[in-house]
Amino acid sequence: MTTILLTIHIMIAVALVGIVLLQRSEGGALGIGGSGGGGGFMTARGTANLLTRITAFLAAAFFLTSIGLAILAGNGRQSTSIVDEVIQSSPVIPETPVVPTEQ
């Protein structure tokens, strides 16, 4: 299960990097559609909106797979308290009965 989730996580990370690199800082998204003339299937604004939505989806998937991997990594461990460790490592002193002395 961990291997499958890790593989999906890596593929999402690579896709996320690729999608972010495709975007322009001005929001033009590679300038597809040109600056002149509107209308058309994918205008610059439409492409920017599409890339933004894909980025948001991939980012959410990245966070979910990260949380899933963290949960899977911690499944085999028992949570221990530092207080329990101190109590277990302290030496046990046998109690000797106190005999009252007569005066």
N, C-alpha and C positions, 0 to 999 in steps of 0.2 A: 504494500500500500504506500509506503514511504517513497519507494522508487518511482511509482507512477505519479504521485503528487509532486515530487521533485522535478520530474521530467516536464510536467505541465507548467510548473512554476518557471522553469528555465525558458520554455517556449513563450510564455507570457512576457517575461522580462525582455527577451530579444525583440518580440513584436512591439512592446512598449517603446523601446529605444528607437526602433525604426519609425514608428508613427510620430514620435516627438521630433526626430530629425527631418521628417517630411514637412513639418509645419514651418511657416515663415514667422518671423517675429512680428511682422505687421498684421498677421492674421490672414494673409493672402493664400496660404497653402499652395506653394509652388507656382502661384500665378496662373493656374489652370483656368481657362476661360478668358484670359486677357483682360486688360484694363478698359478697353474700348468695347462698346456695344454690350447691351445686357441680353437677357433671355438665353436660352440654351439649357442643356440638360444639367450640367454642373457648373454653375458660376463660381467665381472665386469665393464669394460669401458662402455658397452652399457647400463647397468643398471644405472650407474652414469649419463650418458647423459639423460636417460629417467627421472630420478628423478630431475635432474636440470631443464629440460624443464617443468615438472609438477610444480615444485616450482615457476618458473617464471610465469607460467600461473595463479597459485593460488595467487601469490603476486599481479599481475595485477588486478585480479578479486577483491581482498581484497581492493585495492586502489579505484577501481571504485565504489564498494558498499559503501565505507567510504564517498566518495564524494557525492554519491547519498543520503545517510542518512543525510549528512550535509545540502544539498540543501533542502531536505524535512523538516528538523527541522527549517529552516529559512523562509519557505514559509508564515507562518502566521504572520510574523512581518513586521511592516512598518519601513523603515529606517528613523531614525530621526537624525537631526544634533544637536549638543550641542548648537549651536548658536540659533536655533529655540526654544529650551527649555528655554534659557535665555530670549529671546524676549517675550515669552508667559508668563513667570513668573514675569517679571518686572512690577511694578505698573504703571498704566496709570495716568499721571498728566494732568488734564484738563487745557487747555490753557485759560487764562483770557485775554480778550482784553486789550491792553494797550491804555489808553486814554492820548493823548498828553496834556500837561498842557501849558497854555499861560503864557508867562513871560513878 
